[in-house]
Amino acid sequence: VSHRNLNYVLIGDSNEDKTFFLNAYFRNQCIDPYSTLGLSKRAQFIKVLNEKYLLTIWNPFGNERFGILPRKYYQNADGLLFLFDVTDPYSFYKIQS
């Protein structure tokens, strides 16, 4: 059985609970027991229109502190996922820089 890979990088301020989001989506757990140190990723197979994909979301640490992501994290990504607080416009503007 063949599948295609989908790789995304999660971007957002550390206050936006990116690890919580990943645990909720991939593990169906609403807990965030720790902060991300280094690089974490979550992956699982999904089916879209009868096509099988391996969805991988990378969560690099420090992108909000250093202002840029190291190129190796996003050069082969299929897309970026921006996580921000819709009730706080500043959280959106912080990820634009």
C-alpha positions as CSV (number, residue, x, y, z in Angstrom):
1,V,0.0,0.0,0.0
2,S,1.5,3.3,-1.1
3,H,1.0,6.7,0.4
4,R,2.1,10.2,0.0
5,N,3.9,12.3,2.6
6,L,2.6,15.7,3.8
7,N,5.0,17.7,5.9
8,Y,4.0,20.9,7.7
9,V,5.8,23.2,10.2
10,L,3.8,24.7,13.1
11,I,4.6,28.3,13.7
12,G,3.5,30.5,16.6
13,D,4.4,32.2,19.8
14,S,5.3,30.0,22.7
15,N,2.2,31.4,24.5
16,E,0.0,29.8,21.9
17,D,0.4,26.2,23.2
18,K,1.6,24.6,20.0
19,T,2.5,21.4,21.9
20,F,-1.0,21.3,23.4
21,F,-2.5,21.6,19.9
22,L,-0.4,18.7,18.6
23,N,-1.3,16.5,21.6
24,A,-5.0,17.3,21.1
25,Y,-5.0,16.6,17.4
26,F,-2.7,13.5,17.3
27,R,-3.3,11.9,20.7
28,N,-6.8,13.2,21.5
29,Q,-5.4,14.5,24.8
30,C,-5.9,18.0,26.1
31,I,-2.8,18.2,28.2
32,D,0.5,20.0,27.8
33,P,2.8,18.5,30.3
34,Y,6.0,20.2,29.1
35,S,7.4,22.9,26.8
36,T,9.1,21.8,23.6
37,L,12.8,21.5,23.9
38,G,14.5,21.1,20.6
39,L,12.3,19.8,17.8
40,S,9.2,17.7,18.2
41,K,7.0,16.1,15.6
42,R,3.8,14.2,15.4
43,A,2.7,11.9,12.5
44,Q,-0.2,9.8,11.6
45,F,-1.8,8.3,8.5
46,I,-4.9,10.1,7.2
47,K,-7.2,9.4,4.3
48,V,-8.5,12.2,2.0
49,L,-10.7,11.4,-0.9
50,N,-9.6,7.7,-0.8
51,E,-5.9,8.7,-0.9
52,K,-3.6,7.7,2.0
53,Y,-1.2,10.3,3.4
54,L,1.3,10.3,6.2
55,L,0.7,13.7,7.8
56,T,3.7,15.0,9.8
57,I,3.7,18.2,11.7
58,W,7.0,19.6,13.0
59,N,7.1,21.8,16.0
60,P,10.5,23.6,16.2
61,F,11.4,25.3,19.4
62,G,12.4,29.0,19.6
63,N,11.0,30.3,16.4
64,E,9.3,33.1,18.3
65,R,12.4,33.9,20.3
66,F,14.9,34.0,17.4
67,G,12.6,35.5,14.8
68,I,13.3,33.0,12.0
69,L,13.2,29.3,11.5
70,P,16.3,27.5,10.6
71,R,16.1,26.7,6.8
72,K,16.3,22.9,7.4
73,Y,12.9,22.9,9.2
74,Y,10.9,24.3,6.3
75,Q,12.9,23.7,3.1
76,N,11.0,20.5,2.4
77,A,7.7,21.4,4.0
78,D,4.5,21.3,2.1
79,G,3.2,24.2,4.1
80,L,3.2,26.2,7.3
81,L,0.5,26.2,10.0
82,F,0.2,29.4,11.9
83,L,-1.2,29.1,15.4
84,F,-2.4,32.3,17.1
85,D,-5.1,33.6,19.5
86,V,-8.0,35.0,17.5
87,T,-8.9,37.1,20.5
88,D,-5.5,38.8,20.6
89,P,-4.5,40.6,17.4
90,Y,-1.0,41.0,18.8
91,S,-0.4,37.3,18.8
92,F,-1.1,37.3,15.0
93,Y,1.3,40.2,14.4
94,K,4.0,38.6,16.4
95,I,4.2,35.6,13.9
96,Q,4.5,37.9,10.9
97,S,7.9,39.2,11.9
